[in-house]
Amino acid sequence: MKILLIGNGAREHIIAEKLAASPKCQELFVYGSAVNPGIKKLASVYEVGNTNDGAAIPKFAEAHRPDFAIVG
């Protein structure tokens, strides 16, 4: 599965670790408001932007076509 994680805090870091450890996770895409080095190491693609931007996140999702998203 391809998964989109939105957020970059400590909560999202543990979520990213658990997702990346799953054999079902093929790719992890992250859209956060700042760079989290720990999450960035786990992500296939990591983009920084405004997490409240109602246009940017769907555009990012369309570009990467995740199977589902988790909003932290």
Residue pairs with C-beta under 8 A, 6 or more apart in sequence:
1 24
1 25
1 26
1 66
1 67
1 68
2 26
2 27
2 29
2 64
2 65
2 66
2 67
3 19
3 25
3 27
3 28
3 29
3 66
3 67
3 68
3 69
3 70
4 29
4 30
4 31
4 60
4 61
4 64
4 66
4 68
4 69
4 70
5 12
5 15
5 16
5 19
5 28
5 29
5 30
5 31
5 39
5 43
5 69
5 70
5 72
6 12
6 30
6 31
6 32
6 51
6 57
6 69
6 70
6 71
6 72
7 32
7 33
7 51
7 71
7 72
8 30
8 32
8 33
8 34
8 35
8 36
8 39
8 72
9 36
9 72
11 72
12 30
12 32
12 36
12 39
12 72
13 36
13 38
13 39
15 70
15 72
16 28
16 30
16 38
16 39
16 42
16 43
17 38
17 42
19 25
19 28
19 42
19 70
20 28
20 42
27 44
27 45
27 64
27 66
28 42
28 43
28 44
29 43
29 44
29 45
29 46
29 47
29 60
29 61
29 64
29 66
30 39
30 40
30 43
30 45
30 46
30 47
31 47
31 49
31 51
31 56
31 57
31 60
32 39
32 46
32 47
32 48
32 51
33 48
33 49
33 50
33 51
34 48
35 46
35 48
39 46
40 46
45 64
47 60
49 56
49 57
49 60
50 56
51 57
61 69
